[in-house]
Amino acid sequence: MAVPQKAQVLRMIIEKKYGGLEFSAYAQALVLQRLAGTSIVVASTVGVPNSLGPGELLQMYGTKDQQDYYLPRLAEGKEIPCFALTSPEAGSDAGAIPDFGVVCEGEWKGKSVLGMKLTWNKRYITLAPVATVLGLAFKLRDPDGLLGDEQDLGITCALIPTNLDGVKIGRRHFPLNIPFQNGPTQAQELFVPLDFIIGGPKMAGQGWRMLVECLSVGRAITLPSTNTGGVKTNALAIGAYARIRRQFKQPIGQMEGIEEPLARIAGSAYLLEAVNLLTMSAIDQGAKPSVISAIVKYHCTHLSQRASIDAMDIAGGKGVMLGPSNFLARGYQGAPVSITVEGANILTRSLMIYGQGAVRCHPYVLKEMEAAHSTDAKALADFDKALFGHVGFAMSNLVRSLTFSVTDGLGSYSAVKGPTKRYYQKLNRYSANLAFLSDISMLMLGGSLKRKERMSARLADMLSQLYLCSAVLQRFEQDGRPAEDLPLVHWAAQNSLHELESAMHDFLSNFPVKCRCITKSSTNANWSRP
């Protein structure tokens, strides 16, 4: 597939003063949802330039000269960008990438300049085969101290024109028969000036911060939006098919066996739309939600894959036989691509969601860590203040968890009245349970909690389902509480609460025996699965 040179959708994130559209996150999400319902190839091609890549990095960190040169060209389609992070040995773990650059002097356009020799071997890079400018993540070294005393400067991001001699692009991967532009890129000791670093030489070694700040936004938009569009398309297409396809002298949609997967698809479509709406609202208000982006990436791709399986089960032979009239097979076939990219789902669930959230979202843990590492004279006082605050917070969590567990949240505050009131009260209960379990887990397990990935994953499931259920309730209120949406609201909320209860049951069943009685009694958990 050729990348359209004048495509307006390639410039959605670029500011208007550079010729871009400067769309909000919500507007981008709607465009990607619509494209995903038509062609996943087009959606992928459009999503990458508007996600983590040269455009966003330049706008946030680029020098004025870099912005004035590249951004208008990106907006006009004269430049096709890609971003190269994934390495064969390290995957998408930026901290372990073997690709490197060495600061040295060399010749550039007939002059001796200070620059760097870059060596990289990247794979799975979307748009790499046709890119004209390549965003590159690598580790920069300065063994001769040409930039200062520090030798290992750390992860750095640079912009590399792909027409330079020594840059290898053009070969393609073929991910599950989906022909979007994706391939490897390599270079060996390619010399470029230090001005090629995004933000100039002063930003050498600042690549980790760039990636974390930009990836949290891009990951929250592109993959969740395209997968939401896919689920909505499945709901529309397979719902219509179930009404016109007849078996045993009746539409198959009226058969109870078919109603079950149809309900899951419809409920998932409503849920994912709600999650997208809430997340895009946060981003448009200036948030950079790293934990939430991991939650929505995991659950949107997971539910999309499940919806594809349900749709194929309903379609039967119609979905199995490839051909121009098959509206399901290619999406079903390509579902693992979204599961894998931008942090594989197993990694996201086991390490990233709760691993990041436990520290970032806790009101005292981060303060305790900062005070413990500080050499300031008042560090001890700051640590004591945070520690005693933590103890008081933990005790209040214990009391709230026990009280709400006994009453199942009855009598607790609810922002609304009516058919959704009990969901708010249940969220109060499970929020208190999660807060208490987090405190007791960090107390009993300490740093080993991160290494106990199954326990971390179940806490991540609890946190995720709280967010998903909250998104559903928020959407229902924002839409004006339409009565016709109530079946979908009930399904989505009850499904989230059931998944949460199951995760809590599994967590408690595998908690260390010496304190299992405390956690069981304080959460009033049933000994049998809900």
N, C-alpha and C positions, 0 to 999 in steps of 0.2 A: 504494500500500500504506500503510495506517495504521500508525503506530508504537504498539504496545501500551503503555498507560499503566502497567500493573502487572507488566510483564515482568521476571522475576527476572534474566534474562541481561543486562539493561542495567546492572546494578550489580555486575558481577563484580569490578572493580578497587577498588571503594570499601570502606573499612575497616568492620569489623563495628560499631564504636562509632557509626558514622553510619547504620547500617541496611543496609550493603552485605554482599556475600558474602565479600570479601577472598580471592578465589581466587588460587592460585599461577599463575605463567605457564604451567605444564604443564597445569593444569586448564582455563585459558582456551583453550589450544590444542586440547584434546580437544573442548570444546564447539563451537568454531568449525569444527573438522574435521567434526563430525557435522552441523552446520547446513549447511555448504557442500555436503555430499552430498545434502541435501534441497532446498535453495533458495539460490541465490547472492544473491537479494534479501534474504532473512532474514539470511544471514551478513554481508552488507555493513551492514545496518541495526544489527546487534548489534556488529559489529567496531569501528565508528567511536567510539561512546561509551566503549568499553573500550580504545581506542588513544590516540593523541595527541589530547587534548581537554581541556575544562574540568575533568573529574573528576581526571585525573592531575595536571594543573598545579596545581589547588587543593590537593591532598593534599601536594604537594611544596613549593609556594611560597606558598600562600594565607595571608592573615591569619586569625586565629582567628574573627573575625566572618564572614569570607567562607566559611570551612569550615563553621561552625555553621549558616549559612543555606542554602548551596547544596548541600552534600553529602547531607544527609538528603532534600532535595527531588529530587536526582538519583537517589538510591537508591529512592525511592518511585515514580519515574516522573512526578512533578509537573512536572519540568523536562526538556526534551529538548535535549541539547547538540549543537553543531557547532563546528568550528574552521575559521576562514577564513584561509588563507595564500595560496593561489594567485591571482595577478593576471593579467589578459590579457597585459600586456607582459612580466612577469618570470617567468611560470610559477611553479614552486615554489622559485625561488632567493630565499631570504629576504633575502639581502644586497642585492638589486636591487629590492625591492618599492617601488612609487611611493606606496602608501597612507601617509598621514601624519596626525599630530596636532600641534596647536599649543597650548602651555600658555598659558592666559589666565584672566582672571576672567570669570565669567558668572553668570547667575541659575539657581538650581536649587531647585525647590519653594519659591519665594518669597523665597529668601535669596541674597545674593551670596557665591559660593564660588570657590575656586581650582580650576580644572578644565582641560579641553582640548577643542578643537574637532577632531573626527575627520572625515576624508574618506577613503572607500575605495570600491574597485570590485573585487569578487572574483568568481571563477567556479569551476565544478567543485567546489563545496562540498557534500559528502555530509551529508544531513539538514537543509541550510539551508532548504528550502521549508517545513519543519514545526517548525523549532527555536524554542524559547522563550528560550534563552540562547546567545549567540554569542561564542565565543572569537575574539579578533581580534589579528592580528599587524600592526604598523604601525611607522613610524619617528616618533619623538617629537622635536619641536623646542621650544626655549625661547628665542625671539629676544629677549625682554625680561629674561632672567635672573631669572625669578621663583623658580626652584628652585636657583639657583647661578650660577657663572660659565660653565659649559658650555652651549653653545647647541644643538648636535646631540647629543642624549642617546642616540640609537641605537634599535635594534629594541626594542619594548615589546609586552607582551601584556596585554590587558584583557578583561573580561567585560562584554558589552553585552546587556541585556534587549531582545529583538526587538520588544516592544510599544511601545517609545519612538517618538514621532513623528519621522519622518525615516529610520527603518531600513526598507529595502526588501527583502522576502523574498517567497517564494511562487511565483515563476516556476521552471520546471523544465527541466533538460536531459533528453535521452533517449539515454543512452549505449549504442549498439549494441542497441537493443530490450530492454535490461534495465531494468525500471521501478523501480529503487530511488530513494529520494528524493535528488536531486542537483540543485543549481541555483545561480544567481548571487545576490549580495547587494550592495547599494550604500548609501551614505549621503553626504550633502554637508554639511559643517560642522555635524555633530551635537555639541552640547555635553553633556559628562558630567563629573562630579567626578573628581578624581584618585584617589579611593578605588576607582574601578572598575578600576584597574590591579591585576592579580593580584599579591598581596603588598603592595599599597599603594604610596604615592608613592616609598618607598625602593627599590622594584624597577624604577623607571623606567630604561629603557635596558638592562635585564638579559634581554631577550627572547631574544637569540641563545643565551645559555647555557641558558635554559629549553628552547628548541626542540631544541638538540643533545642534551641529556641525556635528554629525554623521547622524542624521535623515534627514537633508537637502540633503545629498548626496544619502543615500539609497532610500529615497522617490522619488528622481528624476530618479532613474534607474529602480528599479524592477517593480513597477506598470505601469509606462508609457511604458516600453518595452514589458511586457506581453500583455498589451492591444493593443499596436501597432501590435504585432504579430497576435493577434486575428482578428483585422480589416483587415490586409493583407490577412489572410487565408479566411475570409469571402469574400473579393473581388475576390480572385482566384476561390473559390468554387462556389459561387452564380453566378459569371460572366460566368463560364463554364456551369452551370446548365441552365442559361437563354438562352444559345445558342442551347442546345439540347432539352430542354423541349418545345414542340410545342402545340399551342392552336389556334384554328381558322385557321389551315393550315399554320401557320407561327411560327417561334421561338418567345417565349414570350419576349425575349430581344429586339425585334424590335417594341414592342408595346409602345406607348408613356407613358402610365401609369406605365410601368415597367422601362422605361428609367430614370425616375426621381429618384427613390430610388437607382438604379444602379449608377447614377451619384454621389449621396451623398456618397455612399460607396467608390467609386473610389477616389473621391476628399478627403474624410476623410483619406483614406489610405496614399495618397500623403502628406497631411498636417501633419499627425502624424509622418510619417517617417522624414519629415523635422524638426519637433520640437525635435524629439529624437536626430537627428544628431547635431543640434545646441547646445542642452543641454549637450550632452555627450562631445562635444568639449570643452565647458566651464569647465566641471568637470575635464577633462584630463589636462587642463591647470592650475589646482590647485584651481579653484573657489569652494566655498561652497554656492551655490545659494539658500538660504532659500526661498526667494520670488518666484523665478523661479520654484523651486521644487514644491511649492504649485500650481502654475499655470499649470504646465504640469501634475501633478497628477489629478487635477480637470478635465481638458479638455480632456486628453487622456481617462480617464475612462468614462466621459460623452459621448464623441463621439463614443467610443467603444460600449456602451450600445445602442446608437441610431443606429449604423450600424447593431447590432444584430437584432434590431426590424425591420429595413428595409429588412434585409436578410430573416427573417421569413415571412414578408409580401410577398416577391417574391416567396418563396418556397411554401407557402400555405399549403396544406395537407401534403406534403412531409416533412415539418418541424415540423408539429404537432405530427405525429405518432412516438413515441419512438421506437428505435430498433438499431441494429448494423449498419444500413446504414444511419442513421440520423446524418448528420454532423453539424447540427446547434443547436439542442435543448438544449444540456447540456451547451454550451457556453451562449446561450440566458438565460437559467435558472440561471446561476451563475453570470450574469453581476452585480447584486447588491452587491456581495461580494466585488469587487474592489471599488465600489462606497462608501462603508462603512468604509473600513479599512484605517489605517494611517491618520486619520482625515476625518470624514464624509464630503461628498462634500458640504452639506449645510453649515456646519461650516467653511470649507475651503474658500468658496466663500464669505460668509457674514462677516467673521472676520479676516481670516489669510492673504489673498492675499494683500488687500489694507491696512489692519491694520498694517502689518509689513512693507509694501512697502512705506507707506506715510512718515514714519520716516527714514527708512534705505536708501531710494533712494533720499531723499531731500538733497540738498547741504548745507542747513543752519539749519533746524529744530533740528537735533541731536546735532549740536554745541550749539544752544541756550539752549537746555535742559541740556546739560553737564555744561555749564557755569552757569546756574541758580542754579544748585545743588552744585556747587563747592564752597569751602570756601577759595580758593586761593586768594591772594591779587590782582592778575590781572584778576580775574573772571569777574569783572564789565567791564573792557576794552574788554575782549573776547566776552562778551554778546553784548556790543554795536556794535562791529565789525560784529558779526553774524547777529544782528538785522538789521543794515543798509544794509548789503549785501542781507538780505532776502527781504527788501523793494525794493531795486533795481531789484532783481531777479523777484519779483512779477510784477513790472511795465513793465519789458521787456516781461514777459509772456503775460500780457494784450495786449501790442502792437502787439506782434507776433500772438497771437490768433485772434485778430480783423483783422489784415492784411491778414493772411492766410485764414481766413474764408470768407472774401470778395472775394478773388481771387480763393478760393478752392485749394490753394497750387500752382497754376500756377505761374511759374517764380521762384519758390523756388529751392534749390539745389537738384539735383538727381545724384546719384553715377553712373548711367548707362543711356544709350540711348536705344531706341527701344520699344518693346511692353510692357515692365514693367515700363517704366519711370514714368507714371502717378501714379502708386502705391507708389513709393517713395515720390512723391510730396504730395500725400494724407496722407501718414504717417507723413510728416512734419506738415501738418495742424492739424491732430488729436493729435499729440504729444503736440503741442502748446495748443490746447484746453484742454487736460487733465491736463497739468501743471497749466493753469490758474484756472480751476475748482478745482484743489487740493488746490491751495492757497486761493481762496475765501471760500472754504468749511472749511478749518482749521481756517480762520479768523472769519467767522460768527458762526460756530458751536463749535469750540474749542474741548475740550475733549469729548463732547457729540457725536461727529461724529462716534466714535467707537460703541456707543450704538444705533445709527441709522443704523441698519444692512442693511436695504434695500438700503439706499444711498451708504453705503460702498460697498455693493455687486455690484452696478452698476458701481461705479468707478473701482472696481476690474475687471469687465467685459471689460471695456475700456482698462485698462492696459494689460489684458490678450490677447485681440485681436490684440493689437499693437505687442506683442511678437510673436503671432502665424503668423501674416502676414509677419513680418520680417524674421521669420524662413523659410517661403515658398520662399521668394525672395532670401534669402541666398542660399538655396538648388539649386534653378534654376541656379544661377550664378556658384556655385561650381561644378555643373554637366556639365558645358560647354554650357549652354543655349540651350539644345536640343529642336528643334522645335516641336517634337512629345509630349513634356511635356506641351506645352503652354495651351491646354484646361484644364488640371488639375491645372496649376498655376493660370489661370484666375478664375476658380471656387473657389479655396481655398482663393485667395486674396480677391475676391469680396464678398465671404461669410463672411470672417473676418471683412471686412469694413462695411458690412451691419449690422452684429451683434454689432459692435462698435457704429454705428450711432443709432441703436435702443436703446442701453444702455444709450447713451448720451441724447436721447430724453426723455426717462423715468426718468432719473436723473433730468433733467431741469424741467420736468413737476411736480416733487415732491419737488423742491427746495423751501425754504421759500419765500413767495410772496414779501417781502420787498426788496429782491435783485434779484428777478427772471429776471427783465428787464435787469439788468447789465449782468447777465450770458447769457441770450438769445442773446442779441445784440453782445456780445463779442465772441460768438461762431457761430453766424449766423445760429442758429438752426431753422429748419422748425417747424412750429406749428403742422404739421401732421407727423405721423410716416413715415420713409423712406420706 
